[in-house]
């Protein structure tokens, strides 16, 4: 495994899962891929904005990251 592959996530994961992964890997950024293709990045700032906008943590990250 390449050193950055642990940052890869699918757009269908939940916000809570993304937060847990960020905490586990000690990163403020995850790389969103779909079908082995880059889709977007998800930052802690994206999650903070979602929380401030009352988006539930059980929502999928596809609803909050920027295309």
N, C-alpha and C positions, 0 to 999 in steps of 0.2 A: 504494500500500500504506500502510495506517495504521501509525503508529510501533510499535504493539504486536503486529502480525501476525507478526512474525518469531519470536515466542514460542510460536506455535501448533504443536502436535504431535498426531499420532494415537495412540490407545492401543495400536496394534499395533507401535510402534517398540521397538527393543531398549534396554535400560538403557545400554549402551555408547554407542549413538547419541545418547541423551538427554544423557549426560555431555559428549559431543563438541559437541553443539549449545549446551549451557550455556556451555562454554568459548569457543566461537566468538562467541556473542552477548554474552558477559560478563554472564550472569544466573544467579541461583541459584534461579530459578523458571521453569517452563514451563506453558503453559495447554494442557490436554488437551481436544480437541474431537473429536466424532464426528458426521458428517453435518451440519456447520455448527451443532452444538449443543454448549454447554459440558458437559463431562463431569466434570472435576476440575482440580486443579492438581498439579503434580509439583515437589517441592522437592528441593534438595540433601540435606536431612535425610531424606527418603524413601529416597533412594539410599544414603545412609550406613547407615541401618537395614537395608536389604536386604543390603548388603555385610557388615555385622556378623552377619547371620543366614545367611550363606553362600549367598545367592542369586547364581547365576551372572550375569555381565554380559551374557550372550547370552539372558537371559530378557526377555520383553516387559514394558513398564512397566505394562500393565494388571494385572499380578500384584502390583504394589507400591504404586500410588497409592491414596489414600483416596477412596471414593465419597461 
